[in-house]
Amino acid sequence: MTMDSAPARHTGQGGTGPSVGSTGTGITAVRRSVTAIHPPRGPKAEQARPAVRPQRSRRRDGVLPLLSADALAVAVTTAALPGLQLPAPAAVPVAAALAALHAQAGLYRPRLAPSALLELPALAGRAAVVWCAAAAVVAAAAPGQALGWSVLLGAVCLQVVLACAGRGLVNQFRRRVRVRRPASTLVVGPGAGASAVAAALHGRPEYGLCPVGLADPVANHAGADGESGALPVLATHEDIRRAVIQNAVRHAVFTRPPEADERTASLVRLFHDHGCRLWLADPAGTAKVTGMRVAQPADQLWGYAVQPLLPRPARPLERYAKRAIDSLLASLALIAAAPVMGACALAVRVADGRGVIFRQERVGLYGRPFTLLKFRTLSADAHESATRWTVAGDRRMSPIGSFLRKSSLDELPQLWNVVRGDMSLVGPRPERPFFVAKFSSVHPGYEARHRMPVGITGLAQINGLRGDTSIEDRARFDNHYIDTWSLWQDLWILARTAASFFRFRLGGS
């Protein structure tokens, strides 16, 4: 059996300090009716978490209406502008290019206070780029039909006006829907900041978020259970989960970064598993105090800077590209490594007997368990394999098992985990549930590693953090990788991993 490396020594201090501030009374003056959270129904054993994420409810503010408005603006511009002389099918590539530029600029991201006029500069700049590119293509393909400057300027202006008007209508319709049917919301954070955000949501129904409670996972440890004004304060993970289910909570507004506290970070997975949209508000105004610039176009919640929280990297096209690259490279690697894997399987069978493949439960994306595959290098019972930290130096390991571990050849079957979608080629290394629970309670930020699909290799591994090394250092490297993730970084890590493997094969360090 192979046990994945993970440090036995845990450097740094675990846990977090006491909660800053106390539960405030910032919403006591609010007189609107408040949706009450159903009280706990007595202690019950928590049911096992489903391995499959529940089906998400349909979003009222998805990207399709905005995409339709932009595409319609392109179609009308192409058909209505005199002198443009473009065939109707030409509107398709123009609309696709414009949608790609808008997505890159974040013009399709969810917003609490969208404004088409604030987006006007971004819309104008990208419309100019797309129509100039279209004019260049027309001039190269059919010089006799080249677009004049006046026609090009008219196309850009008409495109911007129509897109701005269409987006304004979409935003107005959404505001009316939000007022009529507000979504249940939990405000997550300590003290007066959370109360102030909840009060702003109560007083401004156009945001469409109706707070039904304050979730403060630190309150249980700071002795602050109870109510804050008209809203109950939920302190335990089980009470928060029950409130999400019983009140059909669809939004969670964090008043500080979730990774600031490991108990708060664990709520990200809970909310995401139940289809909630996550937001980060800034009641303390730290971005203004430190001079940090807010991403454009800016979003706000009654003067508080706010941005959507996306547990996975916020670039969907690159995420899909990452998954496609993983599937392609893992499939090719399985085919290329088939002779080596066959030799390894035969060696394990001859040296250690039956049971060539070792299966072990690991924790993957958003804390979901999956079965990890390895070549068996040591025979051990189920309890020992799940709770023993490392088997390095175990005398029961055969020379074949020791060689497979040192060369990392025992991990080749994990390529099948990548093909299946359980893992990625690059990402934080998966750990066993026993140690995930242990490290999450000791090392701040460890739980946040599960924002990204786990991987065969990662930034921590190429920096030597394998085997009996610091868990705190690993978590820091893994979170840095997630925060700065890009496809190029993945390719760089794969190249570094391959280089280290060949150095070992050639006898180097």
Residue pairs with C-beta under 8 A, 6 or more apart in sequence:
1 358
1 360
1 374
1 376
1 377
1 378
1 379
1 380
1 385
1 391
2 358
2 374
2 375
2 376
2 377
2 378
2 391
2 401
2 404
2 405
2 410
2 411
3 360
3 378
3 385
3 388
3 389
3 390
3 391
4 362
4 372
4 429
4 430
4 431
4 432
5 390
5 392
5 429
5 466
5 467
5 468
5 469
6 389
6 390
6 429
6 431
6 435
6 471
6 474
7 465
7 467
7 468
7 469
7 470
7 471
7 474
8 389
8 390
8 468
9 468
9 470
10 439
10 442
10 443
10 470
10 471
10 472
11 470
11 471
11 472
11 473
12 443
12 470
12 472
14 441
14 442
14 443
14 444
15 262
15 441
15 442
15 444
16 218
16 260
16 261
16 262
16 263
16 444
18 218
18 221
18 222
19 190
19 191
19 216
19 218
19 219
19 221
19 222
19 224
20 190
20 191
21 190
21 191
21 192
21 193
22 190
22 191
22 192
22 224
23 190
23 191
23 195
23 214
23 216
23 219
23 224
23 226
23 227
23 228
23 233
24 191
24 192
24 193
24 194
24 195
24 196
24 228
24 229
25 195
25 228
25 229
26 192
26 195
26 196
26 198
26 199
26 228
26 229
27 195
27 198
27 199
27 202
27 228
27 229
27 230
27 231
28 229
28 230
29 199
30 199
30 202
30 203
30 229
30 230
32 202
34 202
34 211
34 212
34 230
34 231
35 184
35 210
35 212
35 247
36 212
36 232
37 212
37 213
37 232
37 234
37 243
37 246
37 247
38 242
38 243
38 246
38 247
40 238
40 239
40 242
41 242
46 238
46 241
49 273
49 367
49 368
50 273
51 368
51 369
51 370
52 368
53 272
53 273
53 366
53 368
54 273
54 274
54 275
55 275
56 275
57 250
57 275
59 277
60 174
60 177
60 178
60 181
61 110
61 174
63 108
65 170
65 173
65 174
66 107
66 108
66 167
66 170
67 99
67 108
68 166
69 163
69 166
69 167
69 169
69 170
70 95
70 98
70 99
70 102
70 163
70 166
70 167
71 91
71 95
71 99
72 162
72 166
73 159
73 162
73 163
73 166
74 91
74 94
74 95
74 98
74 159
75 88
75 91
75 95
76 158
76 162
77 84
77 155
77 158
77 159
77 162
78 84
78 86
78 88
78 90
78 91
78 94
79 88
79 91
80 158
81 151
81 154
81 155
81 158
83 147
83 148
83 150
83 151
83 154
84 147
84 151
84 155
85 145
85 147
86 134
86 138
90 134
93 134
94 130
94 131
94 134
97 130
97 133
98 126
98 127
98 130
101 126
101 129
101 130
102 108
102 122
102 123
102 126
103 316
103 317
105 122
105 126
106 295
106 296
106 297
107 119
107 122
107 123
107 297
109 308
109 314
110 277
110 308
111 299
111 308
112 207
112 209
112 279
112 299
112 300
112 301
112 306
113 207
113 299
113 300
113 301
114 167
114 171
114 174
114 299
115 171
115 297
116 123
116 164
116 165
116 167
116 168
116 171
117 164
117 168
118 297
118 298
119 164
119 167
119 297
120 160
120 164
122 296
122 297
123 160
123 163
123 164
123 167
124 156
124 160
127 156
127 159
127 160
127 163
128 156
131 152
131 155
131 156
131 159
132 152
134 147
135 146
135 147
135 152
138 145
138 146
138 147
139 146
139 147
147 155
174 208
175 206
175 208
177 208
178 205
178 206
178 207
178 208
179 205
179 206
179 208
181 208
182 205
182 208
182 209
182 210
183 208
183 209
183 210
183 249
183 250
183 251
184 210
184 212
184 247
184 248
184 249
184 250
184 251
185 201
185 209
185 210
185 211
185 212
185 249
185 250
185 251
185 252
185 253
186 211
186 212
186 213
186 214
186 215
186 234
186 240
186 243
186 244
186 249
186 251
186 252
186 253
186 271
187 194
187 197
187 198
187 201
187 211
187 213
187 214
187 215
187 252
187 253
187 255
188 194
188 214
188 215
188 216
188 217
188 252
188 253
188 254
188 255
188 258
188 264
188 267
189 197
189 214
189 215
189 216
189 254
189 255
189 256
189 264
189 283
190 216
190 218
190 219
190 255
190 256
191 216
193 255
193 256
193 283
193 284
194 214
194 216
194 228
194 255
194 283
195 214
195 228
195 229
195 231
196 283
197 253
197 255
197 281
197 283
197 301
197 304
198 211
198 214
198 231
200 301
200 302
200 303
200 304
201 207
201 209
201 210
201 211
201 253
201 301
202 210
202 211
203 302
204 301
204 302
207 301
207 302
209 251
209 253
211 231
211 253
212 231
212 243
212 247
212 249
213 231
213 232
213 233
213 234
213 243
213 247
214 228
214 231
214 232
214 233
214 234
215 233
215 234
215 240
215 243
215 252
215 267
216 224
216 233
216 234
216 235
217 235
217 236
217 237
217 240
217 261
217 263
217 264
217 266
217 267
218 235
218 261
218 263
218 264
219 225
219 233
219 235
220 235
220 236
221 263
224 233
224 235
225 233
225 235
226 232
226 233
227 233
234 240
234 243
237 263
237 266
237 267
237 270
240 267
240 270
241 270
243 249
244 270
244 271
244 274
244 276
245 274
249 271
249 274
249 276
250 275
250 276
250 277
251 276
251 277
251 278
251 279
252 267
252 271
252 276
252 277
252 278
252 279
253 279
253 280
253 281
253 301
253 306
254 264
254 278
254 279
254 280
254 281
254 309
255 280
255 281
255 282
255 283
256 264
256 280
256 284
257 280
258 264
258 265
258 267
258 268
258 280
258 309
258 448
259 265
259 444
259 445
259 448
259 479
261 444
262 440
262 441
262 443
262 444
262 445
262 446
262 447
265 445
265 447
265 448
266 440
266 447
268 278
268 309
268 311
268 448
268 451
269 311
269 366
269 367
269 447
269 450
271 278
272 278
272 311
272 366
273 366
277 308
278 308
278 309
278 310
278 311
279 301
279 306
279 307
279 308
279 309
280 306
280 307
280 308
280 309
281 301
281 304
281 305
281 306
282 304
282 305
282 306
283 304
285 304
285 305
286 292
287 293
287 294
287 305
288 305
294 305
294 307
295 307
298 305
299 305
299 306
299 307
300 306
308 314
311 366
311 451
312 319
312 451
312 452
313 319
313 452
313 482
313 485
318 486
318 487
321 487
322 424
322 487
322 490
323 421
323 424
325 425
325 487
325 490
326 418
326 424
326 425
327 418
327 419
329 425
329 494
330 415
330 416
330 418
330 419
330 425
331 419
333 415
334 341
334 415
334 416
334 419
337 412
337 415
340 409
340 412
341 412
341 413
344 375
344 404
344 409
344 410
344 412
345 356
345 357
345 375
347 400
347 404
348 356
348 375
348 376
348 377
348 400
348 401
348 404
349 356
350 400
351 398
351 399
351 400
351 401
352 376
352 377
352 379
352 398
352 400
352 401
355 376
355 379
356 375
356 376
357 373
357 374
357 375
357 376
357 413
358 373
358 374
358 375
358 376
358 377
358 385
359 371
359 372
359 373
360 371
360 372
360 374
360 385
360 386
360 432
361 369
361 370
361 371
361 372
361 386
361 432
361 433
362 369
362 370
362 371
362 372
362 430
362 431
362 432
362 433
362 454
363 369
363 430
363 431
363 432
363 433
363 436
363 450
363 454
364 370
364 422
364 423
364 430
364 450
364 453
364 454
365 450
365 452
365 453
365 454
366 450
366 451
367 436
367 450
369 433
370 417
370 422
370 423
370 430
371 422
372 414
372 417
372 422
372 423
372 430
373 413
373 414
373 416
373 417
374 410
374 411
374 413
374 414
375 404
375 409
375 410
375 412
375 413
376 401
377 391
377 397
377 398
377 400
377 401
377 402
377 404
377 405
377 410
378 391
378 394
378 396
378 397
378 401
379 396
380 388
380 391
386 432
386 433
386 434
387 432
387 434
389 435
389 468
390 467
390 468
391 397
392 405
392 467
392 468
397 405
401 410
403 409
404 410
406 504
407 501
407 504
407 505
408 501
411 456
414 423
414 456
415 456
417 423
418 424
418 425
418 456
423 430
423 453
423 454
423 455
423 456
424 452
424 453
424 454
424 455
424 456
425 455
425 456
425 457
425 490
425 494
426 455
426 456
426 457
426 458
426 489
426 490
426 493
426 494
427 452
427 453
427 454
427 455
427 458
427 481
428 449
428 450
428 452
428 454
428 455
428 458
428 460
428 474
428 478
428 481
428 482
429 454
429 455
429 458
429 460
429 461
429 474
430 454
431 439
436 446
439 446
439 471
439 475
440 446
440 447
442 471
443 471
443 472
443 475
445 475
445 476
445 479
446 471
446 475
448 475
448 479
448 482
449 475
449 478
449 479
449 482
451 482
452 478
452 481
452 482
452 485
457 493
457 494
457 497
458 477
458 478
458 481
458 493
459 477
459 478
459 480
459 481
459 489
459 493
460 466
460 473
460 474
460 477
460 478
460 481
461 497
462 493
462 496
462 497
462 500
463 477
465 473
465 474
465 477
481 489
481 493
503 509
